[in-house]
């Protein structure tokens, strides 16, 4: 920085004036009366070089340096990047117990059963045409099936089975369309007594009429059209009639069923046929004998319960809320100042939600900036998690959250756009960002729920904030130039002063230049504002020069000037959204001009 010694020049002038005074005294002539003690410097203009400001880069404006969350892309453009992850668990284990209900073991009234008299049955010879299956009307009370001779046992009875899912309703069950059962069976059991030994060929056939909404495995025993299951029990090695059970796969429900209100259901079963059969040969030894028979129809698993494996229905389950807080470190204080208005032009918030849940999950998220003075304006988001077809499969949904539709942005491909005022969220940089998430299943959507499963919902909110600004940008940086000429205070008091020179900028946004003076105590000297608009460069990286034309009006300042401050305030350019690069900068070369020169009175100078 250059420095001009105005005081030395004045001393030389005073020396010449003193010589004249000495001659006058020796001649007893006093020329001091009426002597003009003023002097004019500069002729048409007095100029005083001051020097240059520092070269102020964009990083200096924002006090930026690349760190944890402040980064530069491949073109050197600044951006902020930070993220916050979350995780939630949706437990369905409660439905295993709440949908487990007692099965049934219905005992029919015991009955005596008389075996046919062998003499009542015609011999199956060519002379006597006995059909393979002789109906009871032809041979009353007797059934002939090939070599087997049988009798109707008379166990025809209807019975009711009632069960309820009231506890599941209390756990969030809204409605149920179907429950899939785990290892649940339907089977008869029969106890026969009255004979010393049961014939080895003895078998018992039982037909059970079942509700049409009970779903059984595919089996020759099951007749879906007739709605019946026919069991055939045979003698085992221990001399007991043993039936092969049929698997009860599921129970289906009618959505409009009145029972759905209380989740108490009543179903009707009926035994429609019961026949005891024995071979003709074995019948000869027990012909006409009477046995006591006790028949039981059983439904359930080994422990006697109907135990759910999964179900389809609507559930209303609240998930434990998530409250996360991300502290933003390494952010310059200037970026967090209340005086700053950053107006990021194109901030981006993306969200990833991943889950293995079979149920639709609605999420409500609050993104809240936190400042030293309190919470800022929040952004509220409603997101719908994807639905996985299988708990072993993770499904992921991606959301692009921004103020403007990202259509045409290749980076947004594969994202679902969610409109939100992200620009309003980040007018300045907060100390931390708080993320609050509440979630729950959608009670209006039917879902396939695997009981005893714990689903996970996790994800991440990620901010990407390029340093490109809109039309509300307001941010300033100052450069203080010390060592002002001592004569400057006198100049300002006696004349209009022009701060001239050149401003060179490669910043692609406008800069408002403000100049003011400080005294030796760094206090600002009172005088009117001195400003000039510096237009941004038309092409990023290309220097643009602007002549300085800051006019300092003549002002009767109280304190002498010690410092000149240049304040550069970033403003938006004609095209908002232009990114700011670490290579962009601004610098001023400064000259003080006094148009018409400056006239001073020696009597006003302090030597």
Secondary structure, DSSP 8 states (H G I E B T S, - for coil): -----HHHHHHHHHHHHHHHHHHHHHTT----TT---EEEESTTEEEEEEEE---EEHHHHTT----SSEEE-TT-BEEEEEEEEEEEEEE-THHHHHT-EE-EEEE---EEEE---GGGS----TTS---SEE-TTTSTTEEEETTEEEEE----EEEEEEEE-HHHHHTTEEEEEEEEESS-EEEEEEEEESSSS--TT-EEEEEEE--TTEEE-S-TTEETTTTEEEEEEEE-TTS-EEE--EEEEEEE--TT-GGGGTTEEEEEEEEEEEEEEEEHHHHHHHTT-EEEEEEEEEEE-TTSEE-EEEEEEEE--EEEEEEEEEE--S--HHHH-TT-B--BSS-EEEEEEEE--SS-EEEEEEEEEEETTEE---EEEEEE----SSTTS-EEEEEEEESS--TT-GGGTT-EEEE--HHHHTSS--SEEEEEEEEEE-TTS-EEEETT-EEEEEEEEEEEEESBB-TT-BEEEEEEE----THHHHHHHHS-EEEEEEEEE--SS-EEEEEEEE-TTS-B-----EEEEE---SSTT--EEEEEEEEE-----SS---EEEEEEEE---SSTT-B-BTT-EEEEEEEEEEET-EEEEGGG---
